[in-house]
Amino acid sequence: MILGIDVGGTHTDAVVISDHQIQSKAKVLTDAGNIMGSLIEATEAVMRDIDPAALRRVVLSTTISTNAIVQGKTEAVGIIAAAGPGLPPALISPRAETRFVSGYINHRGLEAAPIDEGEIRRCAREFKEGGIAYAGVVGKFSTRNPSHELKIRDLITDGFRHISLGHRLSGHLNFPRRLATTYLNSAIWGLYENFVRAVTAFVERQGIKVPIYILKADGGTIEIGRSVDYPVQTILSGPAASIMGILSMTGGRDDAVALDIGGTTTDIALFADGVPLLEALGVTIEGHKTLIRGLRTRSIGVGGDSAVRLDGGRLEVGPRREGPAAALGGPCPTPTDAMIVLGLTDIGDRQKARHSLEPLAAALGCAVEEAARAVFGETVRRIAEAVRSFTEEINNRPVYTIHEMLEGKKIEPRIVYVVGGPAQGLAPALGKALECPYHIPENAEVANAVGAALARTTAEVTILADTERRFLTVGEMGLQMEIPGRFSKEDAIRIGRERLKETALAMGASEDELEMETVEEQEFNMVRDFYTAGKNIRVKVQIKPGLISPLGG
């Protein structure tokens, strides 16, 4: 039995799943000022008739990391960067107090210049004097040799609440993205650590004694205690939950559009041959290009509770949300109110919905029903336009799914999956606008919680081997080891799978979830004095994102 919880911007959803079926479900309003209160309310509602001892795991998806970044509620961070020669610092510095220091590791993983310990201590002192309690350490080629990052960390350990190391967050070489990833990891660490502590305490009070997981951006889970070191992995957890939920409920094999229409936003995703798409380099959030592997989504500020207004005579829907629909006590008209007036949904007070649209109708010089149709039509138009734009953007670049790159693939959606509170009212019109049949899965209103509950643990490791130096590095683990001169690519894959299994089990995976695959393998000869001196080998191995099992088995 699994408890899945999605803490969204408008609603917090919870489900209990047993034997591939939903045993109970609940949806409560999210109190932005008391997220834990909303989580408690949803959990108590869904667990009312269920023995906590019957649970075997709890999985949450949360917007806490994403919201902190989007709303600018992050902590000040001091970054110490060992960049070496190359790009000017002004082109690669993240939004943080950044010090570019002397000393660096070169592209082979060799120390080209030693670090200056006095310089490092001076940087740390300046950060502390400025009231900075969170730090990050990033070397350009630390994934090939993390020794400088580790030494700098040891020199500055005292006085900081947390220090993030770039090589532990990704095995990719992209230095500007690793800087941004490290910065964000430290910037949200304090907020996230408090959240995890509160969740853990709440679960213990409920008498739930099972593993607790958090959903990551790639649609996989990580054990909540281990996630504290990597909170940046949980950005865009909410959109990932909706994709995994739709995947669990549909099992389609066609190109498809997936829409999760909430109260504040609509999350858009595309499936290629029934498989979700993946960001190849890493997700981008608020202009920060990261190395965090994530499902490819697009969010727009249009939802059931979006504020509706006239701006210079033009009808605007969103992006702000002022509260719930007027029919439910909110302060202004929304698309939900328009749907109530048009008879597309029967929630709330219909008279309040009509009343909220009367000033808009007067300004437009039309009847209330006509104003409602205009609001509804603009909502559909905005969502459909965003879908078409997103599809065109993806079709102009290589298509990466969670399993592979599809060479020359052009996505042509054959069906639209719609979930979320307003799905019933909007789906027929969206299907017509996108010229596709639509499908609203059963239990669509709690799809995010279902997706969180059924997602399996994911992980990846990157192996870099230099047979001339007889040295191997596992970037994400900060591990270095000696290798023989006859070391091969096959040896690298074997070690990668061993270390990946070790990593995944430590993250909370079970043995039967370990569906491993090699997603990158490269081998280059290194020539010195006209002779092959050795090989440079790069291998990346991952646990495929996916489901423990689909809903319904």
C-alpha positions in Angstrom: 0.0 0.0 0.0 1.4 3.4 -1.0 0.5 6.9 0.1 1.1 9.5 -2.6 0.8 13.3 -1.9 1.1 16.2 -4.3 1.4 19.7 -2.7 0.4 22.0 -5.5 0.0 25.8 -5.6 -3.8 25.6 -5.4 -4.7 22.1 -4.1 -3.0 19.4 -2.1 -4.0 16.0 -3.3 -3.5 12.6 -1.7 -4.2 9.0 -2.7 -3.7 5.6 -1.1 -3.0 2.9 -3.7 -3.2 -0.8 -3.0 -3.0 -3.7 -5.5 -2.8 -1.2 -8.4 -6.1 0.5 -7.4 -7.0 3.7 -5.6 -8.4 2.9 -2.2 -9.0 6.5 -1.1 -8.4 10.0 -2.4 -8.6 13.5 -1.1 -8.2 17.1 -2.4 -7.9 20.1 -0.1 -7.0 23.7 -0.7 -3.3 24.6 -0.3 -2.6 27.2 2.3 0.5 29.0 0.9 1.3 30.3 4.4 1.0 26.9 6.0 1.9 24.2 3.5 2.4 21.6 6.3 -1.1 22.3 7.5 -2.5 21.4 4.0 -0.3 18.3 3.9 -1.6 17.2 7.3 -5.3 17.9 6.3 -5.0 15.9 3.0 -3.1 13.0 4.7 -5.6 12.7 7.6 -8.5 12.7 5.1 -7.1 10.0 3.0 -5.9 7.8 5.9 -9.0 8.1 7.9 -10.0 4.4 7.5 -6.6 3.0 6.8 -4.1 1.4 9.2 -0.7 3.2 8.9 0.9 -0.2 9.4 -0.4 -1.3 6.0 1.7 1.3 4.2 5.0 0.3 2.6 6.1 3.7 1.4 5.1 7.4 1.2 6.0 9.6 -1.8 5.5 13.4 -2.0 5.8 15.8 -4.9 6.2 19.4 -3.8 6.4 22.9 -5.3 8.5 24.2 -2.3 11.8 24.4 -4.2 10.3 25.7 -7.4 8.2 28.4 -5.7 11.2 29.6 -3.6 13.2 30.1 -6.8 10.3 31.7 -8.9 9.3 34.0 -6.0 12.9 35.0 -5.2 12.7 33.7 -1.7 16.1 32.1 -1.7 19.1 32.5 0.6 22.2 34.5 -0.2 25.0 32.3 -1.5 28.8 32.6 -1.7 30.4 30.8 -4.6 34.1 29.9 -4.8 34.9 29.0 -8.4 38.1 27.5 -9.7 37.6 28.3 -13.4 41.1 28.4 -14.8 41.6 30.2 -18.2 38.8 30.5 -20.6 35.5 32.4 -20.5 35.5 35.8 -18.8 33.9 35.5 -15.3 31.3 38.1 -16.2 29.8 35.7 -18.8 29.5 32.7 -16.4 28.8 34.1 -12.9 25.5 33.1 -11.4 23.3 35.4 -9.3 25.5 35.0 -6.3 28.5 36.5 -4.5 31.1 34.8 -6.6 34.9 34.7 -6.1 37.0 33.3 -9.0 40.2 32.0 -7.4 43.6 30.9 -8.6 44.4 27.2 -8.9 42.7 24.8 -11.3 42.4 21.3 -12.6 42.8 20.9 -16.4 40.7 19.0 -18.9 42.7 15.8 -18.3 41.9 16.0 -14.5 45.5 17.0 -13.7 46.4 19.8 -11.3 47.6 22.7 -13.5 48.0 25.2 -10.7 47.6 24.7 -6.9 45.0 26.5 -4.9 46.1 29.3 -2.6 44.9 28.4 0.9 45.2 32.0 2.1 43.0 33.2 -0.8 40.3 30.6 0.0 40.2 31.5 3.7 40.0 35.2 2.8 37.0 34.5 0.5 35.2 32.6 3.2 35.8 35.4 5.7 34.4 37.9 3.3 31.2 35.8 2.9 30.7 35.4 6.6 31.3 39.1 7.3 28.5 39.7 4.7 26.1 37.5 6.6 26.2 34.7 4.0 25.6 31.3 5.6 25.4 29.1 2.5 28.3 28.4 0.1 29.1 26.5 -3.1 32.4 25.3 -4.5 32.8 24.6 -8.2 35.8 23.7 -10.3 35.6 23.7 -14.1 36.8 20.1 -14.5 36.0 18.9 -11.0 34.0 16.0 -12.5 37.4 14.6 -13.8 39.2 15.3 -10.5 37.3 16.7 -7.5 40.3 17.1 -5.3 40.3 21.0 -5.4 36.6 21.2 -4.5 37.1 18.8 -1.6 40.2 20.7 -0.3 38.4 24.1 -0.6 35.4 22.6 1.3 37.7 21.4 4.1 39.3 24.9 4.3 35.9 26.7 4.7 33.8 24.2 6.6 33.4 26.2 9.8 30.8 28.9 9.9 28.5 27.8 6.9 25.2 26.0 7.3 25.7 24.1 4.1 28.3 23.8 1.3 27.3 22.4 -2.1 30.0 20.8 -4.3 29.6 21.0 -8.0 30.9 17.5 -8.8 28.3 15.9 -6.5 25.4 17.5 -8.4 26.1 16.3 -12.0 28.7 14.4 -14.0 28.3 16.7 -17.0 31.2 19.0 -17.9 29.1 22.2 -18.7 30.7 24.7 -16.3 28.2 27.6 -16.5 25.3 25.1 -15.9 27.2 23.5 -13.0 27.7 26.9 -11.5 24.0 27.7 -11.7 23.1 24.2 -10.3 25.4 24.6 -7.4 24.1 28.1 -6.6 20.5 27.0 -6.6 21.2 23.9 -4.5 22.7 26.1 -1.7 20.1 28.9 -2.2 17.2 26.6 -1.3 18.9 24.3 1.1 17.8 26.0 4.3 14.1 26.2 3.3 14.1 22.6 2.0 15.9 21.2 5.0 13.2 22.7 7.3 10.5 21.2 5.1 12.0 17.7 5.2 12.4 18.0 9.0 8.7 19.0 9.4 7.5 16.2 7.0 9.6 13.6 8.9 8.3 14.7 12.3 4.7 14.7 11.0 5.0 11.2 9.6 6.4 9.9 12.8 3.5 11.5 14.8 1.1 9.7 12.5 2.7 6.4 13.4 3.9 5.8 9.8 7.1 3.9 9.9 8.0 3.3 6.3 10.4 4.9 3.8 9.5 8.4 2.7 10.4 9.7 -0.8 10.4 12.9 -2.8 9.7 13.1 -6.5 12.5 14.6 -8.6 12.3 16.6 -11.8 13.0 13.5 -13.9 9.9 11.7 -12.6 11.9 9.5 -10.3 12.1 9.4 -6.5 14.8 9.8 -3.9 14.7 8.9 -0.2 13.8 12.1 1.7 16.7 12.0 4.1 19.2 11.7 1.2 17.4 14.4 -0.8 18.5 17.0 1.8 21.9 17.2 0.2 20.4 17.6 -3.3 17.2 19.9 -3.0 17.8 21.3 -6.5 16.8 17.8 -7.8 13.2 18.5 -6.6 12.6 21.6 -8.8 9.7 21.1 -11.2 8.6 18.2 -9.1 4.9 19.1 -9.6 4.9 19.0 -13.5 6.9 15.7 -13.3 4.1 14.3 -11.0 1.4 15.1 -13.5 3.3 13.5 -16.4 3.9 10.3 -14.4 0.3 10.3 -13.3 -1.0 10.5 -16.9 1.6 7.8 -17.9 0.2 5.5 -15.2 -3.4 6.1 -16.2 -3.2 5.8 -20.0 -0.6 3.4 -21.3 -0.9 4.9 -24.8 1.5 4.3 -27.7 0.8 7.4 -29.8 2.3 10.9 -29.9 0.2 12.8 -27.4 -0.3 16.1 -25.6 -0.6 15.9 -21.8 -2.3 18.9 -20.1 -2.5 19.3 -16.3 -4.9 22.2 -15.8 -4.7 23.5 -12.2 -6.0 26.6 -10.5 -3.0 28.7 -11.2 -1.2 27.2 -14.2 -1.4 24.7 -17.0 1.5 22.3 -17.3 2.0 21.1 -20.9 4.0 17.9 -21.8 4.4 15.9 -25.0 4.7 12.2 -25.4 6.6 10.6 -28.3 5.1 7.2 -29.1 3.6 7.1 -25.6 6.9 8.0 -23.9 7.5 11.4 -22.0 10.2 13.7 -23.3 13.4 14.5 -21.4 15.5 17.7 -21.2 18.7 16.6 -22.8 21.1 19.0 -21.0 19.0 20.0 -18.0 16.0 22.0 -17.0 15.9 25.8 -17.0 14.1 27.8 -14.2 13.9 31.6 -14.0 16.7 32.0 -16.4 19.0 29.5 -14.6 20.2 26.9 -17.0 20.9 23.8 -14.8 22.3 20.3 -15.2 19.3 18.8 -13.4 17.9 16.0 -15.6 14.1 16.6 -15.9 11.0 15.8 -17.9 10.4 18.4 -20.6 7.4 20.5 -19.7 6.1 24.0 -20.3 4.0 25.9 -17.7 1.8 28.9 -18.6 -0.1 31.2 -16.2 -3.6 30.1 -17.2 -5.7 28.0 -14.9 -9.2 27.6 -13.6 -8.7 30.3 -11.0 -6.8 32.8 -13.2 -7.9 36.4 -12.7 -9.9 37.7 -15.7 -9.8 41.4 -16.5 -9.9 43.9 -19.4 -6.6 45.6 -20.3 -7.0 48.4 -22.8 -10.2 46.8 -24.1 -8.4 43.4 -24.5 -9.6 40.4 -22.5 -6.8 39.0 -20.3 -6.9 35.6 -18.6 -4.1 35.2 -16.0 -1.2 35.0 -15.3 -2.2 36.2 -11.8 -4.4 34.2 -9.4 -6.2 36.4 -6.8 -7.9 33.6 -5.1 -10.5 30.9 -5.8 -13.4 31.4 -8.3 -15.9 34.0 -7.4 -18.5 31.2 -7.2 -16.4 29.8 -4.3 -15.9 33.1 -2.5 -13.1 34.6 -4.6 -12.7 38.3 -5.3 -12.8 38.3 -9.1 -14.1 36.5 -12.2 -12.2 33.4 -13.4 -12.5 30.8 -16.2 -14.2 28.5 -13.6 -16.9 31.1 -13.2 -17.3 31.3 -16.9 -17.7 27.5 -17.1 -20.3 27.6 -14.3 -22.4 30.2 -16.1 -22.1 28.1 -19.3 -23.2 25.0 -17.5 -19.9 23.2 -18.1 -19.4 22.5 -14.4 -21.8 22.6 -11.4 -19.5 23.5 -8.5 -20.0 26.6 -6.3 -22.7 29.3 -6.3 -23.9 30.0 -9.9 -25.4 33.3 -8.9 -22.1 34.5 -7.5 -20.4 33.4 -10.8 -22.9 35.4 -12.9 -22.5 38.5 -10.6 -18.7 38.4 -11.0 -19.0 38.5 -14.8 -21.6 41.3 -14.9 -19.0 44.2 -14.9 -17.1 42.5 -17.6 -20.2 42.0 -19.7 -21.1 45.7 -19.2 -17.6 46.8 -20.4 -17.9 44.5 -23.4 -21.4 45.6 -24.2 -22.9 42.1 -24.2 -24.9 39.6 -22.1 -23.3 37.7 -19.2 -23.5 34.4 -21.2 -21.6 36.0 -24.1 -19.0 37.4 -21.7 -18.6 33.9 -20.2 -18.1 32.4 -23.7 -15.5 35.1 -24.4 -13.6 34.2 -21.2 -13.9 30.5 -21.9 -12.8 30.9 -25.5 -9.7 33.0 -24.5 -8.7 30.4 -22.0 -8.9 27.6 -24.6 -7.0 29.8 -27.2 -4.2 30.6 -24.8 -3.7 26.9 -23.9 -3.9 25.6 -27.5 -1.6 28.3 -28.7 1.0 27.3 -26.0 0.7 23.7 -27.1 1.3 24.5 -30.7 4.3 26.7 -29.9 5.8 24.0 -27.6 5.3 21.3 -30.2 7.0 23.5 -32.9 9.9 24.3 -30.6 10.5 20.6 -29.9 10.2 19.6 -33.5 13.0 22.1 -34.4 15.5 20.2 -32.1 16.5 16.6 -31.5 13.8 14.7 -29.6 14.9 13.0 -26.4 12.6 10.7 -24.5 13.2 9.3 -21.1 14.7 6.2 -22.9 16.5 7.4 -25.9 17.1 10.0 -28.6 14.7 9.6 -31.6 16.7 10.6 -34.7 14.6 12.7 -37.1 11.4 12.3 -35.0 8.6 14.9 -35.6 5.9 14.8 -32.9 2.4 14.8 -34.4 -0.1 14.5 -31.5 -2.9 12.0 -32.0 -4.7 12.5 -28.7 -4.9 15.0 -25.9 -4.9 13.8 -22.3 -6.4 16.3 -19.8 -6.2 16.1 -16.0 -6.8 18.6 -13.2 -9.8 20.2 -11.6 -11.1 22.1 -14.7 -10.5 19.1 -17.1 -14.1 18.1 -17.6 -15.2 21.6 -18.7 -12.2 22.4 -20.9 -11.2 19.1 -22.5 -13.8 19.0 -25.4 -13.0 22.5 -26.5 -9.2 21.9 -26.3 -9.6 18.7 -28.3 -11.4 20.6 -31.0 -8.9 23.5 -31.0 -6.0 21.1 -31.3 -7.8 18.9 -33.8 -7.3 15.8 -31.7 -9.6 13.5 -29.7 -9.4 14.1 -26.0 -9.4 11.7 -23.1 -9.9 12.4 -19.4 -8.6 9.5 -17.4 -10.5 8.2 -14.4 -9.3 9.9 -11.2 -7.9 12.7 -13.3 -8.4 15.2 -10.5 -5.7 13.4 -8.4 -3.3 12.4 -11.2 -0.3 14.2 -9.6 -0.6 12.3 -6.4 -1.0 9.0 -8.4 2.1 9.9 -10.4 4.1 10.5 -7.3 2.9 7.3 -5.6 3.8 5.1 -8.6 7.2 6.6 -9.7 10.3 4.5 -9.2 13.7 5.7 -7.9 16.0 7.0 -10.6 19.8 7.8 -10.6 22.7 8.2 -13.0 26.5 8.0 -12.8 29.2 9.2 -15.1 32.4 7.2 -15.5 35.5 9.0 -16.9 38.6 6.8 -17.5 42.1 7.9 -18.6 44.1 4.7 -19.4 47.3 6.7 -19.9 47.2 8.0 -16.4 45.5 4.8 -15.2 42.9 6.7 -13.4 39.1 6.6 -13.2 36.6 9.1 -11.8 32.9 8.7 -10.9 31.9 12.3 -10.8 28.6 12.2 -8.9 30.1 10.1 -6.2 33.3 12.0 -5.9 35.1 8.7 -6.3 38.6 8.1 -7.8 40.4 4.8 -8.4 43.4 3.4 -10.2 42.8 1.2 -13.2 45.1 -1.1 -15.3 46.5 0.1 -18.6 44.4 -2.4 -20.5 41.1 -1.0 -19.1 38.3 -1.0 -21.7 35.0 0.6 -22.4 33.3 -2.6 -21.3 35.1 -2.4 -18.0 33.8 1.2 -17.6 30.2 0.1 -18.2 30.6 -2.7 -15.7 31.9 -0.4 -13.0 29.2 2.2 -13.9 26.5 -0.4 -13.4 28.0 -1.5 -10.1 28.2 2.1 -8.8 24.8 2.9 -10.1 23.3 0.0 -8.2 25.1 1.2 -5.1 23.8 4.7 -5.6 20.2 3.7 -6.4 19.9 1.4 -3.4 21.3 4.2 -1.1 18.6 6.5 -2.6 15.9 4.1 -1.5 15.4 1.9 -4.6 14.5 -1.7 -4.3 16.3 -4.4 -6.3 13.4 -5.0 -8.6 13.3 -1.4 -9.7 16.9 -1.4 -11.1 16.2 -1.2 -14.8 19.7 0.1 -15.9 20.7 1.3 -19.3 23.9 2.8 -20.8 22.9 6.2 -22.3 26.3 7.4 -23.4 29.6 5.6 -24.3 32.6 7.2 -25.9 36.1 6.1 -26.5 39.0 8.2 -27.9 42.6 7.3 -28.6 45.2 9.7 -27.1 48.2 10.1 -29.3 51.7 11.2 -28.1 54.7 11.3 -30.4 52.8 9.6 -33.2 51.9 6.6 -31.0 48.7 5.8 -29.1 49.5 6.5 -25.5 46.1 5.4 -24.0 42.4 5.9 -24.2 40.0 8.5 -22.9 36.7 6.7 -22.0 33.4 8.3 -21.0 30.3 6.3 -20.0 27.0 7.3 -18.5 24.6 4.8 -17.0 21.1 5.5 -15.7 18.1 3.9 -14.0 15.3 4.5 -16.5 12.6 6.8 -15.3 9.3 4.9 -15.1 6.6 3.4 -13.0 6.6 0.7 -10.3 3.5 -0.4 -12.1 0.7 1.4 -14.0 -2.6 2.1 -12.2 -4.8 -0.9 -12.7 -1.8 -3.2 -13.1 
